[in-house]
Amino acid sequence: MKTILDKTTRDELIARARTLNVSSKPQWGKMSIDQMLKHAILADEMYLGKKFTSATF
């Protein structure tokens, strides 16, 4: 399984993110690019303990 702790995997993800633009179409799901990036950023902040939700203990 790939992990973002692996530099090669991280580099792949960064390269993919850099190709995204406002006209990018989802390959699955319904989120727009800005919704997906917001979702990913909020998840990272939650994992890092910078954001909390009512479900976070």
LUMVOTOR-875636 format. One record per residue (C-alpha): x, z, y; residue in three letters; residue number from 1. Coordinates in steps of 0.25 Angstrom, whole numbers, plus 2048, in hexadecimal, padded with zeros to 3 digits. Layout:
// LUMVOTOR-875636
<pt><xx>X</xx><zz>Z</zz><yy>Y</yy><rest>ala</rest><nr>NUM</nr></pt>
...
//
This chain:
// LUMVOTOR-875636
<pt><xx>800</xx><zz>800</zz><yy>800</yy><rest>met</rest><nr>1</nr></pt>
<pt><xx>805</xx><zz>7FD</zz><yy>80E</yy><rest>lys</rest><nr>2</nr></pt>
<pt><xx>808</xx><zz>808</zz><yy>818</yy><rest>thr</rest><nr>3</nr></pt>
<pt><xx>80A</xx><zz>808</zz><yy>827</yy><rest>ile</rest><nr>4</nr></pt>
<pt><xx>816</xx><zz>811</zz><yy>824</yy><rest>leu</rest><nr>5</nr></pt>
<pt><xx>81D</xx><zz>804</zz><yy>81E</yy><rest>asp</rest><nr>6</nr></pt>
<pt><xx>824</xx><zz>7FC</zz><yy>829</yy><rest>lys</rest><nr>7</nr></pt>
<pt><xx>821</xx><zz>7EF</zz><yy>823</yy><rest>thr</rest><nr>8</nr></pt>
<pt><xx>812</xx><zz>7F2</zz><yy>822</yy><rest>thr</rest><nr>9</nr></pt>
<pt><xx>812</xx><zz>7F8</zz><yy>831</yy><rest>arg</rest><nr>10</nr></pt>
<pt><xx>819</xx><zz>7EB</zz><yy>836</yy><rest>asp</rest><nr>11</nr></pt>
<pt><xx>80E</xx><zz>7E3</zz><yy>82F</yy><rest>glu</rest><nr>12</nr></pt>
<pt><xx>803</xx><zz>7EA</zz><yy>835</yy><rest>leu</rest><nr>13</nr></pt>
<pt><xx>809</xx><zz>7E9</zz><yy>843</yy><rest>ile</rest><nr>14</nr></pt>
<pt><xx>80B</xx><zz>7DA</zz><yy>841</yy><rest>ala</rest><nr>15</nr></pt>
<pt><xx>7FD</xx><zz>7D9</zz><yy>83D</yy><rest>arg</rest><nr>16</nr></pt>
<pt><xx>7F8</xx><zz>7E1</zz><yy>849</yy><rest>ala</rest><nr>17</nr></pt>
<pt><xx>800</xx><zz>7D9</zz><yy>852</yy><rest>arg</rest><nr>18</nr></pt>
<pt><xx>7F9</xx><zz>7CC</zz><yy>84E</yy><rest>thr</rest><nr>19</nr></pt>
<pt><xx>7EB</xx><zz>7D2</zz><yy>852</yy><rest>leu</rest><nr>20</nr></pt>
<pt><xx>7E4</xx><zz>7CD</zz><yy>85E</yy><rest>asn</rest><nr>21</nr></pt>
<pt><xx>7D6</xx><zz>7CD</zz><yy>864</yy><rest>val</rest><nr>22</nr></pt>
<pt><xx>7D2</xx><zz>7C1</zz><yy>85C</yy><rest>ser</rest><nr>23</nr></pt>
<pt><xx>7D7</xx><zz>7C7</zz><yy>84F</yy><rest>ser</rest><nr>24</nr></pt>
<pt><xx>7CB</xx><zz>7C7</zz><yy>844</yy><rest>lys</rest><nr>25</nr></pt>
<pt><xx>7CA</xx><zz>7D2</zz><yy>83A</yy><rest>pro</rest><nr>26</nr></pt>
<pt><xx>7CD</xx><zz>7CE</zz><yy>82C</yy><rest>gln</rest><nr>27</nr></pt>
<pt><xx>7C3</xx><zz>7D9</zz><yy>827</yy><rest>trp</rest><nr>28</nr></pt>
<pt><xx>7BA</xx><zz>7E3</zz><yy>82E</yy><rest>gly</rest><nr>29</nr></pt>
<pt><xx>7B4</xx><zz>7E2</zz><yy>83C</yy><rest>lys</rest><nr>30</nr></pt>
<pt><xx>7BD</xx><zz>7E9</zz><yy>846</yy><rest>met</rest><nr>31</nr></pt>
<pt><xx>7C3</xx><zz>7E1</zz><yy>851</yy><rest>ser</rest><nr>32</nr></pt>
<pt><xx>7D2</xx><zz>7E2</zz><yy>853</yy><rest>ile</rest><nr>33</nr></pt>
<pt><xx>7D1</xx><zz>7EC</zz><yy>85E</yy><rest>asp</rest><nr>34</nr></pt>
<pt><xx>7C7</xx><zz>7F5</zz><yy>856</yy><rest>gln</rest><nr>35</nr></pt>
<pt><xx>7D1</xx><zz>7F4</zz><yy>84A</yy><rest>met</rest><nr>36</nr></pt>
<pt><xx>7DD</xx><zz>7F8</zz><yy>852</yy><rest>leu</rest><nr>37</nr></pt>
<pt><xx>7D5</xx><zz>803</zz><yy>859</yy><rest>lys</rest><nr>38</nr></pt>
<pt><xx>7D1</xx><zz>808</zz><yy>84B</yy><rest>his</rest><nr>39</nr></pt>
<pt><xx>7E0</xx><zz>807</zz><yy>846</yy><rest>ala</rest><nr>40</nr></pt>
<pt><xx>7E5</xx><zz>80E</zz><yy>852</yy><rest>ile</rest><nr>41</nr></pt>
<pt><xx>7DB</xx><zz>81A</zz><yy>851</yy><rest>leu</rest><nr>42</nr></pt>
<pt><xx>7DE</xx><zz>81B</zz><yy>842</yy><rest>ala</rest><nr>43</nr></pt>
<pt><xx>7ED</xx><zz>81C</zz><yy>845</yy><rest>asp</rest><nr>44</nr></pt>
<pt><xx>7EB</xx><zz>827</zz><yy>850</yy><rest>glu</rest><nr>45</nr></pt>
<pt><xx>7E2</xx><zz>82F</zz><yy>846</yy><rest>met</rest><nr>46</nr></pt>
<pt><xx>7EC</xx><zz>82E</zz><yy>83B</yy><rest>tyr</rest><nr>47</nr></pt>
<pt><xx>7F7</xx><zz>833</zz><yy>845</yy><rest>leu</rest><nr>48</nr></pt>
<pt><xx>7EE</xx><zz>83E</zz><yy>84A</yy><rest>gly</rest><nr>49</nr></pt>
<pt><xx>7ED</xx><zz>839</zz><yy>858</yy><rest>lys</rest><nr>50</nr></pt>
<pt><xx>7DD</xx><zz>837</zz><yy>857</yy><rest>lys</rest><nr>51</nr></pt>
<pt><xx>7D3</xx><zz>83F</zz><yy>850</yy><rest>phe</rest><nr>52</nr></pt>
<pt><xx>7C5</xx><zz>83C</zz><yy>84B</yy><rest>thr</rest><nr>53</nr></pt>
<pt><xx>7BA</xx><zz>846</zz><yy>847</yy><rest>ser</rest><nr>54</nr></pt>
<pt><xx>7BD</xx><zz>843</zz><yy>839</yy><rest>ala</rest><nr>55</nr></pt>
<pt><xx>7CC</xx><zz>847</zz><yy>83B</yy><rest>thr</rest><nr>56</nr></pt>
<pt><xx>7CF</xx><zz>855</zz><yy>836</yy><rest>phe</rest><nr>57</nr></pt>
//
